Amino acid sequence: MDEMQELYRPNDYPPPIKEAMRAMPALATEIANRWMLGWPKRVKALIEASEFLRALKEQEEAERRAYSDSGNRHLARHEIAELYGLSDSPPTL
C-alpha cells in the first residue's frame, strides 16, 4: 500500500487511540476499519473498556505473521485467515 489508508469514522476514536494507531502498521488501520464497518458496537465496547489497542495489536501481529509466511503465497487472504484461525471480527468482552 503506497499511501496511508484513511481511518473509517475517525471521530469514534479518542485522540490517544488515534495517535497510537498512527504509529502502527497500515494493516492495523485496515483491521480497525473492518471491525468498525462490521461490528461498531463491539469496537465501542472495546474502546470503553480500554481493550481496543491491545486487541488491535494482537490481531495485527497475528495477521502479519500469517500473511507474510512464504508458504502461503499461493493462497488467497481469506484462505490464509481460515488456515490460521483468524477472525474477521473483533473480540468480545
C-alpha atoms as one frame of an Amber mdcrd trajectory, in Angstrom:
protein
   0.000   0.000   0.000   1.624   3.219  -1.160  -0.346   5.726   0.839  -1.754
   5.555   4.325  -5.288   4.254   4.443  -7.840   6.617   5.950  -9.431   5.642
   9.232 -13.151   4.964   8.905 -15.213   7.068  11.353 -12.160   8.663  12.990
 -14.306  10.716  15.369 -15.407   7.489  17.085 -11.869   7.017  18.421 -10.431
   9.039  21.311  -7.363  11.128  20.360  -4.882   8.889  22.278  -6.063   5.827
  20.335  -5.847   7.657  17.006  -2.338   8.819  17.896  -1.241   5.286  18.820
  -2.723   3.931  15.605  -0.691   6.396  13.511   2.460   4.662  14.764   1.139
   1.208  13.894   1.497  -0.517  10.511  -1.112   0.182   7.809  -2.537  -3.294
   8.390  -3.782  -2.081  11.796  -5.868   0.636  10.119  -7.232  -1.933   7.688
  -8.261  -4.165  10.610  -9.752  -1.258  12.591 -11.792  -0.222   9.547 -13.035
  -3.783   9.007 -14.030  -4.015  12.658 -15.768  -0.617  12.684 -17.651  -1.368
   9.457 -18.909  -4.744  10.640 -19.062  -4.534  14.417 -19.218  -0.886  15.568
 -20.848  -1.732  18.912 -18.090  -4.212  19.740 -15.422  -1.682  18.790 -17.026
   0.946  21.014 -17.230  -1.553  23.889 -13.523  -2.378  23.477 -12.674   1.327
  23.469 -14.756   1.949  26.598 -13.071  -0.998  28.351  -9.594   0.261  27.315
  -9.047  -3.022  25.460  -9.175  -1.787  21.866  -5.470  -1.118  21.297  -4.418
  -4.396  22.887  -6.871  -6.345  20.731  -5.861  -4.435  17.603  -2.134  -5.032
  18.190  -2.714  -8.742  18.772  -4.807  -9.060  15.611  -2.343  -7.059  13.520
   0.583  -9.201  14.667  -1.309 -12.439  14.010  -2.415 -11.351  10.536   1.037
 -10.016   9.645   2.653 -13.343  10.624   0.084 -15.343   8.672   0.174 -13.203
   5.531   3.970 -12.987   5.473   4.539 -16.753   5.699   6.174 -17.574   2.355
   4.463 -20.974   2.301   1.116 -19.206   1.932   1.835 -17.180  -1.197  -0.421
 -19.400  -3.319  -3.414 -18.844  -1.026  -5.945 -16.006  -1.002  -6.148 -13.874
   2.133  -9.425 -15.434   3.268  -7.861 -18.890   2.879  -4.855 -17.858   4.960
  -7.176 -16.427   7.616  -9.083 -19.708   7.765  -5.866 -21.761   7.876  -4.565
 -19.721  10.826  -7.907 -19.458  12.604  -8.019 -15.684  12.254 -11.326 -13.979
  12.856 -12.615 -11.056  10.802 -14.442  -9.702  13.835 -13.100  -8.014  16.956
 -13.047  -9.978  20.191 -15.979  -9.776  22.564 -15.607  -8.697  26.150
